[in-house]
Amino acid sequence: MYRAFHQSRLKGAPGVPAQAGWSSCRLLFAWLVFCATAASAARPATVPVTPVQISPHAYYVQGMAGEVSHENQGFNSNAGFVVTDEGVVVFDALGTPALGAALVRAIRSVTDKPIRRVVVSHYHADHFYGLQALKAQGAEVWAHEAARAYLASDAPRLRLEERRRSLAPWVDETARIVEPDLWISGDTAFRLGGITFNVHHVGPAHTAEDLALVVAEEGVFFAGDLMFGGRIPFVGDADSKAWLTAIDKLEKYRPAVLVGGHGTVSRDAARDLALTREYLVYLRRTMGEAVEAFVPFDEAYAGTDWSRFSHLPAFAGANRRNAYNTYLLMERELLSGSK
C-alpha cells in the first residue's frame, strides 16, 4: 500500500520518472528507519577512554575518581587488555554498553587483532555492563561460578532498571545482562600468542566471585576491586575479614605492575594496597568496638573520627553505607564467635 500510494502520486509529475519516484521513496523510508533506530539506541560515551600501556603487551583504561554519576557517564572503574600475536585478552568491561563500545574503540586504536576472551573480575554493574559490546566482537566471557547465585536472583534486574534511570541515555532498553560462556571453579591458566595468563580466584573478598588475571611473563596483575587506588572502597556486603586476607596474599605475589578496579596503576603494591587495607581495618575496629559495647549504629557513626578518610573521593556517597554494613557484619561475627 505504501509503495502504491507514493507511486500514484509521483506518476505523471513533471520531470519525475516513475522509477526515480520509487527510488526516492525507498531512500526516504531508509532514512526514517535509520532515524528511528538512532533515536532508540544508547548514546555513545563522550568521556575519554584512553588506553595506557603498562608493559610490553598490557594496557589499561582508568575510570574517573568517585562514584558512578551522570557526569562521568558511569566511567568510574578500570579495565585492562593484553595484546598477543593471536588475539586480545580483556579484563573487565566497564560500566555501560556505551563504555564497552568505547573500550572496543580503545583496543582498536592499538591493534586489529581479534578480541578472544574477557575475564570478569566480579558482577558489579560498573565492571560488566560493557560486555555486550565485547560479545559482539566474538569474545568469550569467563567468570567465577560463585556469581551464579547473584545472576539467578532479582538483583541484576533491579540494578539494571536503576541504571536505566540514573545513567540514561548510556544505559537504555537495549542494555542486557550478559552471563558467562565459561564458569570457573578455581584457579586456571591458559596461553595465547606466546603469553601465559593465570586466572586466580581471590574471593571471597570484595565479592564471593572475585577473579584476578596475571600476565605471567610481564608481572602484571589485574586485581579488580581488591584494590581501590586513591578513593574510598565500596564495601557493600563484602566479607572484609576475607578481603584483608586476600590483600595479604596479593602482596606475596610482588607484582611489578598492579591494576586495581579503581584508581591509578601501581608499581609499588605494598604502598598502594595500604589505603584499602587501612580503611577496612579501621571500619572493622571502630564498628566492632561499637557492637561489643552495644552502642547503636547512628551513635557509633557520629562518634567516629573519619578525618583520615573524609577528604577522599567517594567518601560522601559510600562511607556511611560501608560503616553500616560493617556494623552488621561485626554483629554476625560476634554472634558466631568468628571475630
C-alpha positions, 0 to 999 in steps of 0.5 A: 500500500505504501509503495502504491500510494507514493507511486500514484502520486509521483506518476505523471509529475513533471520531470519525475520518472516513475522509477526515480519516484520509487527510488526516492521513496525507498531512500526516504523510508531508509532514512526514517528507519535509520532515524528511528533506530538512532533515536532508540539506541544508547548514546555513545560515551563522550568521556575519554577512554584512553588506553595506557600501556603498562608493559610490553603487551598490557594496557589499561583504561582508568575510570574517573575518581568517585562514584558512578554519576551522570557526569562521568557517564558511569566511567568510574572503574578500570579495565585492562587488555593484553595484546598477543600475536593471536588475539586480545585478552580483556579484563573487565568491561566497564560500566555501560554498553556505551563504555564497552563500545568505547573500550572496543574503540580503545583496543582498536586504536592499538591493534586489529587483532581479534578480541578472544576472551574477557575475564570478569573480575566480579558482577558489579554493574560498573565492571560488566555492563560493557560486555555486550559490546565485547560479545559482539566482537566474538569474545568469550566471557569467563567468570567465577561460578560463585556469581551464579547465585547473584545472576539467578536472583532479582538483583541484576534486574533491579540494578539494571532498571536503576541504571536505566534511570540514573545513567540514561541515555548510556544505559537504555532498553537495549542494555542486557545482562550478559552471563558467562560462556565459561564458569570457573571453579578455581584457579586456571591458566591458559596461553595465547600468542606466546603469553601465559595468563593465570586466572586466580580466584581471590574471593571471597573478598570484595565479592564471593566471585572475585577473579584476578588475571596475571600476565605471567611473563610481564608481572602484571596483575589485574586485581579488580576491586581488591584494590581501590587506588586513591578513593574510598572502597565500596564495601557493600556486603563484602566479607572484609575479614576475607578481603584483608586476607586476600590483600595479604596474599596479593602482596606475596605475589610482588607484582611489578605492575598492579591494576586495581578496579579503581584508581591509578596503576601501581608499581609499588603494591605494598604502598598502594594496597595500604589505603584499602587495607587501612580503611577496612581495618579501621571500619572493622575496629571502630564498628566492632568496638561499637557492637561489643559495647552495644552502642547503636549504629547512628551513635557509633557513626557520629562518634567516629573520627573519619578525618583520615578518610573524609577528604577522599573521593567517594567518601560522601556517597559510600562511607556511611553505607560501608560503616553500616554494613560493617556494623552488621557484619561485626554483629554476625561475627560476634554472634558466631564467635568468628571475630 
